[in-house]
Amino acid sequence: MIDISTKTKKESGAHYTPTELANFVSKQIIANYSTKNNKTIRVLDPAVGDGELLLSLTAILYKNDITNFELNGFDTNSQAIKIAQYRIKSQYPALKINLMASDFLQFVVRNYVNHGLFQDNNLEPFDLIITNPPYVRTQVLGADKSRDLARIFNLSGRVDLYHAFLKALTYVLAEHGTAGIIVSNRFMYIRSGEAIRKDLLSNFEIKGILETPNYLKQRFYLLY
Ligand SMILES: C[S@@+](CC[C@H](N)C(=O)[O-])C[C@H]1O[C@@H](n2cnc3c(N)ncnc32)[C@H](O)[C@@H]1O
């Protein structure tokens, strides 16, 4: 786990996932995914942090004799990206890794929401997504950013950064892909979660929702 200041943590929503929970989600993802061809499996963590989730999923893929995959990741914290890169590379030197110190939401907006304007070349969707997205409330995000996110991702009410992440994932998951998401359960019952609930239901086949015991004083749901 990297050491970042409380202020940075609050602004970027950085709470790192304990290994046990990471392993649990990884196992659920593999149990719900079946490879249909020999194509390279594109794995994504859109908010990598120090790489715990990608490390966990990589170990479980190998344990299941799945070796034809590559890792992709984003994080706005460049120090975290360096640490994730180092941790993964030192354990799996031959693995193809593409970690970017950049904003995942901007990537989605540029390539999917406003597509056609500034598209990247390599735009294949992702087959496996594992994530614990950042939680940053409207008060911390600031009114302007919150309003922008609401407009771009068609959200309403008090927008939290993880709302935008959940919506953004609907653009990038491959048709037969599987996502394992560790997320606060608040969007399940608050009014501003309505748009996300609808979007998740119409874009994903929900394989399971699981509530964990009070973890980090919040309750989490896993969608896969
Ligand atoms: C809840 S932490 C999860 C980290 C890691 N995946 C884990 O589970 O241990 C969220 C991470 O999101 C990053 N983050 C915040 N805003 C982001 C953005 N717009 N795009 C990509 N990453 C972002 C933070 O820097 C932080 O590392």
The ligand as a Gaussian input file, in Angstrom:
#p B3LYP/6-31G(d) Opt

LIG

0 1
 C      -10.475000       3.195000      -4.220000
 S       -8.834000       3.414000      -4.910000
 C       -8.599000       1.800000      -5.561000
 C       -7.188000       1.438000      -5.866000
 C       -6.930000      -0.037000      -6.246000
 N       -7.625000      -0.413000      -7.472000
 C       -7.310000      -0.987000      -5.121000
 O       -8.410000      -1.547000      -5.196000
 O       -6.521000      -1.178000      -4.188000
 C       -9.213000       4.460000      -6.244000
 C       -8.065000       4.938000      -7.111000
 O       -8.640000       5.765000      -8.148000
 C       -7.690000       6.737000      -8.557000
 N       -8.424000       7.755000      -9.331000
 C       -9.146000       8.834000      -8.893000
 N       -9.699000       9.490000      -9.927000
 C       -9.347000       8.799000     -11.063000
 C       -9.627000       8.980000     -12.445000
 N      -10.408000       9.972000     -12.871000
 N       -9.096000       8.091000     -13.341000
 C       -8.318000       7.063000     -12.908000
 N       -8.024000       6.854000     -11.607000
 C       -8.530000       7.702000     -10.696000
 C       -7.059000       7.170000      -7.235000
 O       -5.798000       7.767000      -7.452000
 C       -6.997000       5.821000      -6.481000
 O       -5.735000       5.219000      -6.662000

